[in-house]
Amino acid sequence: MKMPLSRARTFGSIRIAILAAAGVLSLERGLLAEEATVIDQPNLTVLTPQQWQNIDHAVDRGLDFIAANQQADGSFMAPSYGQPGITSLCVMAFLSRGHMPGMGPYGAQIDRAVEYVLSTQRPDGLLAVSPTNRSGRPNYNHAIAGLMLGEVYGMTTGDLNDRIRRAIPRALEFSRMRQTRRKRHPRDNGGWRYIRPYGPNDSDLTATSWQLMFYRSAKNAEFDVPAEYIEDAMAYVRRCYVPRKRAFVYALYVDDEEHYASGGTVGGGIVALAMGGEHHTEMAQAGGRWILRHPFTTYNRRRHQDDRYHYSAYYCSQAMFQLGGQFWEKFYPELQQVLLANQRRDGSWDREAIRDGKFGNVYTTALSVLALTPPYQLLPIYQR
């Protein structure tokens, strides 16, 4: 089940040589260039070399801010009900720039963060600090933490690697148990929701997208994830596409306020389809057109009352990179311009203006870094 370290380095460094050769990505702070593999060259002309260097600088400043906010227990600053998900997002932000566990300027900090995430696993396999807290959304924490462990597994060795190898199957068992628990309506089969019942829906698209990414990451790392698990989730994602909206909605009960489209739901739907190789379907491309009609030009503001800016920017950036072509070329230059213009002097980005301000700005800084780094193609889960 283990992905060898040498394979992880190669797999995790796809396209880095192209970026470096084109002069659009500095490598002095990344750690994977020595084993780069060149495939599927992205369109680098969407930005000038100077603009790419500015992105490098912004990402590095963001990571410095995150690193400065690591706590004594290895977690990154966030309320307990946002853990270990937020710490896992921070780890993935470091990985997305090419930093690895146990190596380089952040290696020890990444190790401590991974150890913290492992320490939160409960006997039933759930990765969460607040297992029954509705506002903490334990299923989200669990899926994001599982995703991170799948991504970092092949980059670790020794005891840490062994602990991840034992933790992931237990986490998969918990995810499958929650996925197959009886739903009140067949429309919600295959998906996930909160731990406690909430509203008329037993599944929602954003929770399901994270869990599907966890499944895919674990499968990529050669853990046993039966195809049925993924197809059940994919079927729910497809049902969340509403033809008359030409977009993916949060939940399926049509008379409920949760039947809305946002950057998080549309981007999440596209990314979820990409996990199953369906990023060129009409559903996915219609979602891409929706994203272009709902740009990120006004920083930290979105149209819908539940549309979080940084969360949506993260998902939409990953989604548009998966779609590629004109979708990416029209989307990314504008997004990076807005994010760079609004980065704070300390390297952070503001808290979410809508709903999730309670999670702090380490959270939004990790999301912003992840929104800027898809072209680096260092996280295997998001590679095309």
LINWOVEN-V460647 format. One record per residue. N is the residue number from 0. SS is DSSP state (alpha for helix, beta for strand, coil for the rest). D_LAST is the distance of its C-alpha to the last C-alpha in Angstrom with 1 decimal. Layout:
{{N | SS | D_LAST} {N | SS | D_LAST}}
This chain:
{{0 | coil | 22.7} {1 | coil | 22.1} {2 | coil | 19.2} {3 | coil | 21.1} {4 | alpha | 21.0} {5 | alpha | 20.3} {6 | alpha | 17.2} {7 | alpha | 15.9} {8 | alpha | 16.6} {9 | alpha | 14.8} {10 | alpha | 11.7} {11 | coil | 12.0} {12 | coil | 12.6} {13 | beta | 9.8} {14 | coil | 10.7} {15 | alpha | 13.7} {16 | alpha | 16.1} {17 | alpha | 15.1} {18 | alpha | 15.5} {19 | alpha | 18.7} {20 | alpha | 20.1} {21 | coil | 19.6} {22 | coil | 21.6} {23 | coil | 19.3} {24 | coil | 18.7} {25 | coil | 21.7} {26 | coil | 21.5} {27 | coil | 24.9} {28 | coil | 23.8} {29 | coil | 20.5} {30 | coil | 21.1} {31 | coil | 18.3} {32 | alpha | 18.8} {33 | alpha | 21.2} {34 | alpha | 18.7} {35 | coil | 15.8} {36 | beta | 13.8} {37 | coil | 12.8} {38 | coil | 10.1} {39 | coil | 8.3} {40 | coil | 10.5} {41 | coil | 9.9} {42 | coil | 13.1} {43 | alpha | 15.2} {44 | alpha | 18.3} {45 | alpha | 17.7} {46 | coil | 19.8} {47 | coil | 22.5} {48 | alpha | 22.6} {49 | alpha | 25.1} {50 | alpha | 22.9} {51 | alpha | 20.1} {52 | alpha | 22.9} {53 | alpha | 24.1} {54 | alpha | 20.8} {55 | alpha | 21.0} {56 | alpha | 24.6} {57 | alpha | 23.9} {58 | alpha | 21.3} {59 | alpha | 23.9} {60 | alpha | 26.6} {61 | alpha | 24.8} {62 | alpha | 24.3} {63 | alpha | 28.0} {64 | alpha | 29.0} {65 | alpha | 27.2} {66 | alpha | 28.6} {67 | alpha | 32.1} {68 | coil | 31.9} {69 | beta | 31.5} {70 | coil | 34.4} {71 | coil | 36.7} {72 | coil | 35.1} {73 | coil | 31.6} {74 | coil | 30.2} {75 | beta | 29.2} {76 | coil | 31.6} {77 | coil | 31.2} {78 | coil | 33.6} {79 | alpha | 33.8} {80 | alpha | 32.5} {81 | alpha | 29.2} {82 | coil | 28.9} {83 | coil | 27.1} {84 | alpha | 24.1} {85 | alpha | 24.7} {86 | alpha | 25.2} {87 | alpha | 21.9} {88 | alpha | 20.1} {89 | alpha | 22.0} {90 | alpha | 20.9} {91 | alpha | 17.2} {92 | alpha | 18.1} {93 | alpha | 19.7} {94 | alpha | 16.9} {95 | alpha | 14.4} {96 | coil | 16.9} {97 | coil | 17.2} {98 | coil | 20.4} {99 | coil | 21.1} {100 | coil | 23.8} {101 | coil | 27.1} {102 | coil | 26.3} {103 | coil | 27.0} {104 | coil | 28.4} {105 | coil | 26.7} {106 | alpha | 26.5} {107 | alpha | 29.6} {108 | alpha | 28.7} {109 | alpha | 25.3} {110 | alpha | 27.4} {111 | alpha | 29.8} {112 | alpha | 27.3} {113 | alpha | 25.8} {114 | alpha | 29.3} {115 | alpha | 30.2} {116 | alpha | 27.4} {117 | alpha | 28.6} {118 | alpha | 32.2} {119 | coil | 31.5} {120 | beta | 30.8} {121 | coil | 33.6} {122 | coil | 35.4} {123 | coil | 33.6} {124 | coil | 30.2} {125 | coil | 29.5} {126 | beta | 28.0} {127 | coil | 30.0} {128 | coil | 32.9} {129 | coil | 34.4} {130 | coil | 33.9} {131 | coil | 35.9} {132 | coil | 35.5} {133 | coil | 34.3} {134 | coil | 33.3} {135 | coil | 31.3} {136 | coil | 29.2} {137 | alpha | 29.0} {138 | alpha | 26.3} {139 | alpha | 24.0} {140 | alpha | 25.1} {141 | alpha | 24.7} {142 | alpha | 21.1} {143 | alpha | 19.9} {144 | alpha | 22.0} {145 | alpha | 20.7} {146 | alpha | 17.0} {147 | alpha | 18.1} {148 | alpha | 20.1} {149 | alpha | 17.4} {150 | alpha | 15.3} {151 | alpha | 18.4} {152 | alpha | 20.0} {153 | alpha | 19.0} {154 | alpha | 20.1} {155 | coil | 23.5} {156 | coil | 26.7} {157 | alpha | 30.1} {158 | alpha | 31.4} {159 | alpha | 28.5} {160 | alpha | 26.1} {161 | alpha | 28.8} {162 | alpha | 29.1} {163 | alpha | 25.4} {164 | alpha | 25.6} {165 | alpha | 28.5} {166 | alpha | 27.2} {167 | alpha | 23.9} {168 | alpha | 25.7} {169 | alpha | 28.2} {170 | alpha | 25.7} {171 | alpha | 24.0} {172 | alpha | 27.6} {173 | alpha | 28.3} {174 | alpha | 25.2} {175 | alpha | 26.0} {176 | alpha | 29.6} {177 | alpha | 28.8} {178 | alpha | 26.5} {179 | alpha | 29.3} {180 | coil | 32.3} {181 | coil | 34.4} {182 | coil | 33.4} {183 | coil | 36.1} {184 | coil | 34.4} {185 | alpha | 32.2} {186 | alpha | 29.8} {187 | alpha | 28.6} {188 | coil | 28.0} {189 | coil | 24.7} {190 | coil | 24.1} {191 | beta | 25.4} {192 | coil | 27.7} {193 | coil | 29.8} {194 | coil | 32.0} {195 | coil | 35.1} {196 | coil | 35.7} {197 | coil | 35.1} {198 | coil | 35.9} {199 | coil | 35.7} {200 | coil | 32.0} {201 | coil | 31.0} {202 | coil | 27.3} {203 | beta | 25.1} {204 | alpha | 21.6} {205 | alpha | 20.7} {206 | alpha | 22.1} {207 | alpha | 20.4} {208 | alpha | 16.9} {209 | alpha | 17.6} {210 | alpha | 19.1} {211 | alpha | 16.2} {212 | alpha | 13.8} {213 | alpha | 16.7} {214 | alpha | 16.9} {215 | alpha | 13.3} {216 | alpha | 13.6} {217 | alpha | 17.0} {218 | alpha | 16.0} {219 | alpha | 13.3} {220 | coil | 16.4} {221 | coil | 18.4} {222 | coil | 20.6} {223 | coil | 22.2} {224 | coil | 20.4} {225 | coil | 21.9} {226 | alpha | 19.8} {227 | alpha | 22.5} {228 | alpha | 21.6} {229 | alpha | 18.1} {230 | alpha | 19.4} {231 | alpha | 22.3} {232 | alpha | 20.1} {233 | alpha | 17.9} {234 | alpha | 21.2} {235 | alpha | 22.4} {236 | alpha | 19.3} {237 | alpha | 20.0} {238 | alpha | 23.6} {239 | coil | 22.9} {240 | beta | 21.9} {241 | beta | 25.2} {242 | coil | 25.7} {243 | coil | 28.5} {244 | coil | 26.6} {245 | coil | 23.4} {246 | beta | 21.6} {247 | beta | 21.0} {248 | coil | 24.0} {249 | coil | 24.8} {250 | coil | 27.1} {251 | coil | 28.8} {252 | coil | 32.5} {253 | coil | 33.2} {254 | coil | 36.5} {255 | coil | 35.0} {256 | coil | 34.0} {257 | coil | 30.6} {258 | coil | 29.6} {259 | coil | 27.9} {260 | coil | 24.6} {261 | coil | 23.3} {262 | alpha | 20.3} {263 | alpha | 19.7} {264 | alpha | 20.1} {265 | alpha | 18.2} {266 | alpha | 15.2} {267 | alpha | 15.5} {268 | alpha | 15.7} {269 | alpha | 12.6} {270 | alpha | 10.6} {271 | alpha | 12.7} {272 | alpha | 12.1} {273 | alpha | 8.3} {274 | alpha | 9.5} {275 | coil | 11.4} {276 | coil | 9.2} {277 | coil | 11.2} {278 | coil | 9.3} {279 | coil | 11.4} {280 | coil | 14.6} {281 | alpha | 17.5} {282 | alpha | 17.5} {283 | alpha | 14.1} {284 | alpha | 15.2} {285 | alpha | 18.6} {286 | alpha | 17.3} {287 | alpha | 15.6} {288 | alpha | 19.1} {289 | alpha | 20.8} {290 | alpha | 19.0} {291 | alpha | 20.1} {292 | alpha | 23.6} {293 | coil | 23.6} {294 | coil | 22.8} {295 | coil | 23.2} {296 | coil | 26.0} {297 | coil | 28.6} {298 | coil | 27.8} {299 | coil | 28.1} {300 | coil | 29.2} {301 | coil | 27.7} {302 | coil | 29.6} {303 | coil | 29.6} {304 | coil | 31.6} {305 | coil | 29.0} {306 | coil | 26.0} {307 | coil | 25.4} {308 | alpha | 24.2} {309 | alpha | 22.3} {310 | alpha | 20.8} {311 | alpha | 19.7} {312 | alpha | 18.4} {313 | alpha | 16.2} {314 | alpha | 14.8} {315 | alpha | 14.7} {316 | alpha | 13.0} {317 | alpha | 10.0} {318 | alpha | 10.3} {319 | alpha | 10.9} {320 | alpha | 7.9} {321 | alpha | 5.9} {322 | alpha | 8.8} {323 | coil | 9.0} {324 | alpha | 12.3} {325 | alpha | 15.5} {326 | alpha | 14.2} {327 | alpha | 12.6} {328 | alpha | 15.5} {329 | alpha | 18.1} {330 | alpha | 16.9} {331 | alpha | 16.0} {332 | alpha | 19.1} {333 | alpha | 21.4} {334 | alpha | 19.9} {335 | alpha | 20.0} {336 | alpha | 23.5} {337 | alpha | 24.8} {338 | alpha | 23.5} {339 | alpha | 24.9} {340 | alpha | 28.1} {341 | coil | 28.6} {342 | coil | 27.9} {343 | coil | 31.2} {344 | coil | 33.3} {345 | coil | 32.6} {346 | coil | 28.8} {347 | coil | 28.3} {348 | coil | 27.5} {349 | coil | 29.9} {350 | coil | 30.0} {351 | coil | 28.8} {352 | coil | 31.5} {353 | coil | 31.0} {354 | coil | 31.7} {355 | alpha | 29.8} {356 | alpha | 31.9} {357 | alpha | 33.4} {358 | alpha | 30.3} {359 | coil | 31.0} {360 | alpha | 29.1} {361 | alpha | 27.5} {362 | alpha | 25.3} {363 | alpha | 24.6} {364 | alpha | 24.1} {365 | alpha | 21.4} {366 | alpha | 19.6} {367 | alpha | 20.1} {368 | alpha | 18.7} {369 | alpha | 15.5} {370 | alpha | 15.4} {371 | alpha | 15.9} {372 | coil | 13.5} {373 | alpha | 9.9} {374 | alpha | 10.3} {375 | alpha | 11.5} {376 | coil | 8.3} {377 | coil | 11.0} {378 | coil | 10.5} {379 | alpha | 8.8} {380 | alpha | 8.6} {381 | alpha | 6.4} {382 | coil | 3.8} {383 | coil | 0.0}}
